[in-house]
Structures are given as C-alpha cells and as structure tokens.
Amino acid sequence: MALSDTACKNAHKHEKASNNKAFKLADEKGLYLLLKPQVDAWGKWWRFKYYFGGKEKGLSFGTYPDTSLLQAREKRDAARKQIAGGIDPSITRKIEKAGSIENTLSAIALEFIEAKRNN
C-alpha cells in the first residue's frame, strides 16, 4: 500500500515507534521512509532500495518534510529509468558529486607533476 502525506507526517505516532527503534514505512517500487529516533524527535529519511548487477543497493533522497512524498517519488522514478537503461544511479550520483574531470585525483596528480617539471 502506498504512503500518503498524512501518513508521513504522523509516522512518528506509528505503533512501531513505541519500541523507540528505527523502522521503515514502505511506499512502493522500492521507496520507503526510514524513521530513526533522535534526541527529542524522529528523523525521517527517504530511501530507495534497488538491485543492480545482482547486488542490492540503495540511494537516499533527502529528509522529510524537506523532500516531499511527491519529490521522493519523482526521484525514485528517475532512478528506475536509469536502472532500466543499464545505468547504476549510485555511480551517476558519485560522478555528479565529484564534478568535472578536473577534480579527479589523477588530474590533480598530473597538474602537480607539471608544476614540478616547470620549477
């Protein structure tokens, strides 16, 4: 059964929350809301579980309510399209975080070597 926005808002009142342990509320197609007890509240994170190359993998889509249910579903759908196209979304995310090729370790090492040659 798919989550609703009301269910996300009131997730900390779920019967599983009475144990004061982390738990998951499943949405659909691999998306779930992970709830963890914090000092004075419950932290809520959007997670997406998928399989790529025979291995289980996961992505985080942000925290609730900063990332709404609709936004999390859109991110999930985009990741599923990448998987269907044979692209691992976690690798794509790592490349995007690293930025351009100029920021890679090998590029920095080559720049360092060139600088030492010129001195």
N, C-alpha and C positions, 0 to 999 in steps of 0.2 A: 504494500500500500504506500502510495506517495505521501510525502510530508506536506503539510500546509504551513503557511506563515505563522498562524496561531500556534501550531504545534511546536514550531521552532522557538517562538517567544516563551512558551511555557514549558520548554523541555526540562528545565531545572526542577520542575514540580513532578516529573515522571516518577513512577514507583521505583525504578532502578536507582534514582537519585538518593533514596533513603539509605542505601548502603554506603554513601559517601565515597564511591569508587568511580573511576572513569567508565563510561559506557557509550555505545553507539546507537543512533537512531537512523535507520536506513530510509533512504528516499527511493530511488530506482536507478537501474542501469549502472550500478557501482558507486553511486554518490551516497554519502552518509554524513551525518552531523556527529562529530566526536565531542563529547562533553567530559570535562575534567574539573574536579573540584579545585578551586583556588582558595586563597586565604579567606576572603569574605564574599565570594560569588562563584559562579560556574563559568569556566571558559568554554566557548563553543567554536569549534573549527570545522570547516568544510573539508572533507577528504574524498578522494576518488580512487577506488581500487580497480586495477585492470591487469590483464595478462599480456605480456609481450615476449615473444621468443621462448615461450614455455615457462616463464617466470612471473610470479606475482610482483606487481609494482604498485606504487601509489603516488598521488600528487596531492598537494594541499592547495586549496583555492582561497584561503583567507579566513577571517573570523566572521561570525555572525554577531551583530547585525551590520557590520561594515560591508560585508559581502552578502547581499540579499539571496533568498532562495532562487529567484529568477536568474540572477547573475551567476550563481553557482551552477545552475542547470545549463546555462549558455556555455560556460567554461567546460563543463563535462561533455557537452555535445561537440564542441570544437576539438577536444582531446580524442573523442571517439572517432571523429572524422580522420584525424591524423593516424590513429591506430589502423583504421580500415585502409588507409593509403600506404601502410607499411612503415610508418614513421613513429618512433618512440617519443611521446610527448615530453618525457622527463629529460631526454637528451636535448630536445629542442629548447626546453626551458634553460638548461645549463648553458647552451650556446648563446642564447639571448642575454643571460646574466653576465656572461663573460664579455659581451660586447663584440667589438670588431676584432679582426685577426691581429691587429697591432697590440692588443692587450694580452696575447698568449705568452707563455713563458719562453718559448723558442724565439719569438720575435724580440722579446726583451733581451735575451741572451745574445742574439745576433747584433742588436743595437749596441750592447756593451762591448762586444768584440771589435766592432767597427770603431768605436770610440777609443779603445785601447790601441788599435793599429795607427790611428791618426796622431797619437801622442808620442 
